[in-house]
Amino acid sequence: MFELNDRELGKIVVTPNRRAKKIIARRKVDHIRLTVPHNFNPKRILSLLEELRPRLLQLMPQPPVTFNEGDVIRSLTFEARLVRDPFQKSLRLTLKEGK
């Protein structure tokens, strides 16, 4: 794994992955993550960035997911609720019913 800095694109993190069969670009909040096949030649990164630059500039980061007090997370097997801890100022996740 290594990092590059670009004036337009910002921080780019290149991560080789043995299971990757193609190049995957994902926009994170503070950087772009490029997942490349393990046998990818690092000398091709700069030409790859120039090729993908228009598409990478259009990628918008996904907004961060925020949870508030009282939010409920449901699945097939359980239901969890965010409650305020009376002894601390932080929120915690509980599986208990009620307040």
C-alpha positions in Angstrom: 0.0 0.0 0.0 1.3 3.5 -0.8 -0.1 7.0 -1.1 0.0 9.7 -3.7 -1.0 13.3 -3.5 -2.6 15.1 -6.5 -3.5 18.7 -6.8 -7.0 18.0 -8.2 -7.8 14.6 -6.7 -6.2 15.0 -3.3 -4.8 12.0 -1.4 -4.9 8.7 -3.3 -4.3 5.4 -1.5 -3.2 2.5 -3.7 -3.9 -0.9 -2.2 -2.9 -4.1 -4.0 -5.2 -7.1 -3.4 -4.5 -10.7 -4.4 -8.2 -11.3 -5.1 -8.8 -8.2 -7.2 -9.2 -8.9 -10.9 -9.7 -5.4 -12.0 -9.0 -1.8 -10.8 -11.5 -0.5 -8.3 -11.8 3.2 -7.5 -13.8 4.3 -4.4 -14.2 7.8 -3.1 -13.9 8.0 0.7 -14.5 11.1 2.8 -10.9 12.3 2.8 -9.2 10.3 0.0 -9.6 8.1 -3.1 -8.9 4.4 -2.7 -7.6 2.5 -5.7 -7.6 -1.3 -5.3 -5.4 -2.9 -7.9 -4.6 -6.5 -8.7 -1.5 -7.9 -6.9 0.5 -8.2 -10.1 -0.2 -4.6 -11.2 2.9 -2.7 -12.3 3.3 0.4 -10.0 4.9 2.3 -12.9 1.4 2.3 -14.6 -0.2 4.3 -11.7 0.4 7.7 -13.2 -0.9 6.9 -16.6 -3.9 5.1 -15.0 -4.7 8.3 -13.0 -4.6 10.4 -16.1 -6.9 8.0 -17.8 -9.3 7.9 -14.9 -9.1 11.6 -13.8 -12.4 12.8 -15.4 -14.3 9.9 -13.8 -12.5 10.3 -10.4 -13.3 14.0 -10.3 -17.0 13.2 -10.8 -17.1 10.8 -7.9 -18.8 12.3 -4.8 -18.0 10.9 -1.4 -20.8 9.2 0.4 -22.1 11.2 3.3 -21.1 9.8 6.7 -23.8 7.8 8.4 -24.8 9.5 11.7 -26.9 8.0 14.5 -28.8 9.9 17.1 -30.2 9.0 20.5 -33.3 6.8 20.1 -32.4 5.4 16.6 -33.2 1.8 16.2 -31.1 -0.7 14.2 -33.2 -3.7 13.1 -32.2 -7.1 11.6 -34.0 -10.4 11.2 -32.7 -11.7 14.5 -32.4 -8.6 16.8 -33.3 -5.0 17.4 -30.8 -2.6 18.9 -31.5 1.0 20.2 -29.1 3.9 20.8 -29.5 5.2 24.4 -27.7 7.8 26.4 -25.6 6.4 29.2 -26.7 8.0 32.5 -23.1 7.8 33.9 -21.3 9.1 30.8 -22.0 11.7 28.2 -21.8 9.1 25.3 -24.3 7.0 23.5 -24.4 3.3 23.8 -26.1 0.4 21.9 -28.5 -1.7 23.9 -30.6 -4.8 23.0 -32.9 -4.3 26.0 -36.6 -3.3 25.5 -38.0 0.0 26.9 -36.4 3.4 27.6 
